[in-house]
């Protein structure tokens, strides 16, 4: 096996005996092995080489293992890192996993466990590489770079986009605001058979209701007050290509009827005209609403819903994408460092921890805005907890503060106190605050409080808040 086809491993440990042991073991297992004795040396090697896996000692001189991990993840974002830890330092190793390490292994090593862990880490690395290959296949004409992530939901999304981009079937993209539905639509169009044809975007919620029909289908001169010339509609502009109807649930019923006719008969008619215009067009729609429920309530036509929903793609919310938050944060930090001409080397552990517990109701769009703000406000080469918006900073401080300060401000008078009542009042207050933070979503509120959904429901029923 040539070196080009071998998995490449970097060992970073200041103990020579450990380096020699791992070097011999992995060389015997047919890996290409490089070893060094410091984090500084590792940074240089990671810049010049592409490693599949790094073993990193958590305790080394001059620079902490956590800081080394963060820098190495930035230098080699696709490389898996396994932390080497001595007995008694596993707490730091677990903290390192929260910062993006794959796993940790304790000294002295058990060879079978070490080999098994290595194989699993490399399997994950291969999955990540496959997702990157899928991404690279989606950027022939349109940049898909803002879709950063290797979580299972994102890998499934990349594969779905790759498959449906080869068809011309109508597609409905669902998902919360800020999840990137327009980016998905662009990727589908620009990597499919219609990529050289028009791609036209219509934001159905941003056009005044009395102007939507004219914007979509056009009008003839003199057909209504203000129609001083013929107007070509957006459907006609998109002919032979793709039209993307964003927030399609905002369409009024009378426009839904006209859209259904266009889909069924493949014709449109300008306002004030008597002639039909034939269209050959692909429709991609998107919504953050539940169209199925809207159909049940009579707010959206059932026949139109099934016409649009030939293929459905769900854009995953950021809170369900795990460590993609770290990858995206680093991606946006690099993007806005260049844009704002700032030197940002890394994001601190406190800042990462705060971002990972925040529910992100605005999803990726909100995270991008947060990181842009943090880059702009940062006064040195790193993004700190204090650089994040107050709502994120306060959630993080509150979670830490409850453990550290408790009820220090409560005094006990001579006549005594009602302990149960005070505890109940504190609990009710925290329940209310968590529900307010999550817009009333109980599962997310339970996650903020670190309790199970069942426990959340019990407490709400206990206080008559359900």
N, C-alpha and C positions, 0 to 999 in steps of 0.2 A: 504494500500500500504506500503510495507516494504521500509526502507531507501535505500536498495540496488537498488530499482527500481525508486527512486525519482531523479529528476534533482537536482544537488547540486549547491548552489549559495553561493558565498563569497561576503560579503559587507565590503568595506574598506573606512572608513570615520571617521575623528576625531571628528565629531559632534555626541554626544550620541543620541540626539533626532532623527537624520536621521537614525542611525543604528537601533534604536528601532522601528521606523515607518516601515522601509523596512523589518525588521525581522518579525513583526506582519503580514504585508501584504502577504509576500511570504509563511509564515508558513500556513496562512489561505488558500492559493492557493495550498497547498499540496507539497511545495518544502522543501528540506532539506537545512536549512540556517545556515551559520557560519558568524560571524561578528568580525571585529577587528578595532582598532583605528589608525593604522600606517602602512606605507608601509613595514617597517622592519618585523612587525608581519605577514603581508601578504606573504612575501617571505618564511618565515618558514612554514606557512600553505600550500602554493602552492607546496612546496617540499614534504610534507608528505601526501597530499590528492589530489584527482583528482576532480577538480571542472568543471562543465559544463559552468558556467557563473560567471564572476566577475564584480561587480559594484565598480568602482574606482573613488574616489574624485580627481579632478585635482589639487586642492590646499590643501596641507597638510604640516605640519612642517617637517624640517630636510631633506626631499628628494622631488624633483619635481615630479609632476604627470607624466610628459613625461618620465623621467628616470625610474620611477616605472613601467610604462607601458612596456617599452622595456625589463626590467628585468623579469617581469611577463610573457611576451610573450615567453621569452627564457625558463623560468622554466616550463611553461604550454602552449606549442605551439598550442595545439588543443583546448584551452579554449577561448571562446569569451569574450571580455571585453567591457563593456559599461561605458563611462566616465560620472561622475556626475559633473556638473558645475553650478556655481552661475551665476546670471545675470551679463553680462559684461565680462565674461571670455570665451565666446563661440569661440573666435578666437583660443585660446589654445586648445580647445576641437576639433576643425576642424583639427588642426595640429596633434593632437593625433590620429585622424582617419587615417591620412596619414601614421602614424607609426604602424598601424595595429589594432586600436580599431574598434569595430563593428559599434558603433554609440555613440551619447552623449545625455544626457537628462538634462534639466535645472531645478533648484530649483525655486519656489516650484513645487512639482510634481503633474501632473494630472494623477490620478490613471488609467484611461482607457488607456491613451497613454503609461504609464509605463508597464502595463500588455501586451499590444499589441507589444511593442518593445521587451519585454522579450521573448515572444513567437516566434517572428521572429528570434531573436538571437539564440534561442535554435534550431529552424529549421535548421539554417545554421550550428550549431554545429553538428546536427545529420547527415547532408549531409557530413560534413568533416569526421565524424566517419565512415560513410559508405565507403568513399573513402579510408580511412586508412585500413578498413577491406579488401577492394579489393586489396590494396597494399600488405597486409600481406598474402593474398592468392596467390600472385605472387612471393613469396620468398621461396617456398618449397626447391628449389635447387639453384636457382640463385638469388643473392642479387639485389633487385630492389630499393634499398634505395635512389639512386641518383635521382629517380623520386619523388621529393618532391613537393607538391602543392595540393591545394584544389580548384583551379579556375575551372569554368565550363568546359573549354576545357580539363583540365587534368582529371577531373572526367569522361568525355566522353571517353578519351583515356584509362583509367583503365578498363572501362566497355568493350570497343572494344577489348582490349587485352584479357580480360577474356573469351570473346565469341569465338574469332578466334583461341585461343590456343587449343580449343577442336577439331578443324578440322585439316585436312592435306592439305587444298587447298593452291595454290600459292598465295603469298601476295606481294603487292608492297607498300613500305613505302616511302612516299614523305615528303619533308620538307627541310628547310634551313640547312646549315652546323652548327653543334653544337647543334642541337635540340635533339639528343639522339636516332637516328634511329637504331644504333647497339644495344643499350640497349633494345629497343622495340623488335627487332628480337630475342634476347636472352631470353627475358621474354616469348615470344610466344612459343619458342622451349621447354624451360625447364619446362613449366607448361602445356604441352600437351602430347598426347599419344606417342610422339617420344623422351620424355625427357631422356630416358636411352640409346638413340642411339647417333651417332656422331653429333656434331654441328661444321661445318667447315666454316670459314670466308675467302672470296676472295675479296680483294680490287682491283677492275677492273682498277682503275686509277693509281695504284702504281706499276703494273707489266709492264715491257718493252713489247711493242707490239709484238716483234718477239718471246717472251717467253710465252705469254698468253696461246696459245693453248696447249703447252706442260705442263704448270702448271695446267691447268684445266682438260685436258683429258689424260695426260701421253704420254710416247713415248717408242718405242722399241729400244734396243741397236743397234747402227749403223745407225739409221734412218736419222741422220743429223750430221754434224760436231759437236763434243762435246758430243754426246749421247753415253757415254762410258758404260752405263748400262741401264737396263730396269727401267722405272720410273712410279710409280703409280700416277695418276692425282688426283686432289682434289675432283672431282666428284666421283671417285671410292672410295676415302677415306671416303666420306660422305654417301656412300651407306646405305640405310635403315634408314637414319637420315635426317638432314636438311643441305642444303648448303645456305649460305647467301652471295649474290653477291652485295657488296656495290659499289655505284657509277656505276650502270649497264649502264648508259648512255655513259660511256667512252668506251664501247666495240666497236672495229672496226666492220664494216659491215660483213666481212668474218667470224668473230667469232659469230656474231649474227645468221648467217645461221646455224652454227654447234650447237649453243645453242638451236635453234628452233627444229632442228632434234632430239636432245636429249630429248626435252620435248614431241615431238610428238610420237616418236618411243620408248621412254624409253630405249634407248641404246646409248652407246658412243663407240668410237674407238680410241685407242692410235695411235699417229703418227707412221707410218711405219708398222702398224699391219693390218692384213686382217680379223681378227675376231672381232665381236661386243661383247660388255660387257653389260649385262642387268643391269639396275639400277632401284631401287625403292626409290625415293628420293623426298623430299619436297623442293621447291625453294622459298626462301624469298629474294626479291630484294629491293634495296633502291637507291634513287637518290635525288640530290638537283636541278636537271634540270627539265624542263617541257618536258616530253617525248612526250606528245601530239603534241607540237609545233615541236619537232625534227622529228616526223613522217611526219608532213606536209612539212618539208624541205628536206625530203629524207635522214635524218641522222640516223633514227632508223626504223627498219622494223615494219610495222603496224601489221602483223600477230603475231610477237613476243610480241609486246606491249600488245595485247589482251590476249595472253597466260599467260603473267606474271601478268597482272592486273585483276586477278579474284576477289580479295578483296584488296581494297586500304585503307591505314591508313595514315592520315595526322598528322605529328608531329607538334604541335603548336609552333610558334616562341615565344621567351621569352617576347618580348614587348607586346604581346597580353594576357599575363597571370596575369596581375594585381599585386596583393599583393604577388603572388608566389615569386617575386623577394626578398621580405623581408624574407620569409620562407627559400628560397634557400641560401640567404646570411648567415643567422644564422646557417643553416646546414653545409655549407662549412667552416664557421668560427670555428665551433666546431670540424669538421673533421681535419682541418689543425692545430688547437691548439694542438690536441693530437699528430699529426704526427710530428710537429716541436717543441713539448714540450714547448709551450707558454701558458700563462694564459690570455685568452681573455674573458672578462665577457660580453661585449656587443658592439654593433656598434652604433656610435653616430647618432643623428638625422640629422646633416648636411651630413654625409656620406650616410645615407639612402635616403635622398632627392636627392642627386646627382645621386645615382644608379637608382632611379625611373624615372628620366628624360632622362637617357642615352638610346639610341635606341638598343644597344646590337646586332650589326651585326653578331657577333660570337655566340650569344645565350648562352645557359647554359654552354657550354664549356668555353666561354670567361668569364662569371661571375665567374666560379670556379677558373680560372687562376688569375682573379683580386683579389679575396678574399685570395687565397694562397699568393699572393704577399703582400697584406696588412697585413696579419698575420705575415709574415716574417719581414716586415719593422716596425711594430708597436713597439714603445718603452715603452708602458705601457699596462694596462689591457683592452684597448678599441681600436677599429678601428676608426680612425678619417678621415675627408675629406682629409687631407694632406697625408694620407697613400694610397690614391687611385691614379691610374695612371694619368699623366698630362692631357690626353685628356678628362677624366671624370671631373677632378678637374677644368679644364679651362672652360668647358661647364657650370658647376655650378656657377663659379665665374662670367662668362660673363652674365648669366641670372640675377644674383643679381646685377652686376655692372652696367648694363644698367639702372636699376631703380635708383640706388644710385648716380652714377657719371654723367650720361648723357653726355653732350658735354662740360664738364668743360674746356677742353683744347682748345676750339675754342674761339679765341678773335675777337673782332669787330674793324677793322681799321677805320681810319677817313673817308675813302671813302665809308664805309658801306660794306655790304655783300649781296649775293644772297641767301636768306634763303631757298627758295624752292629747289634750286640746291643742297645746302648742305644737306638738308633733303633727297632728292632723292639719292644722293651719299651714304649717310649712309645706307639707305634702301637697295640699290642695293648691297652694301658690305655685309650686314647681310644676304640677300637672297643667295648670292654666298657662304658664309661661311656655311650656313645651308645645302645647296645642296651638298657641298663638304663633310660635316660630314656624310651625309646619302647616299653617292654614287650616288647622282642624284635622289633619290626616293622622289618625291614631297610631298606625304602625310606625310612621316616621317619628312621632312624638315618643313612642316607647323606646325606639332606638336612641334618641337623644338622651333619654333618662337612664339608659343602660338596663332596661327591664324587658321582660317578654311581653308580647302582645296580650297574652292571657292575663298576666299580672296587671297590665295597663287597664284592661276592661274591668277587672275586679275592683281596682281602686276608683275608677270612674263611677261604677255602680255604688260603691260604698259611700261616696259623697254626693250621690244623686246628680252626677255630671254627665251621665251617658245619654 
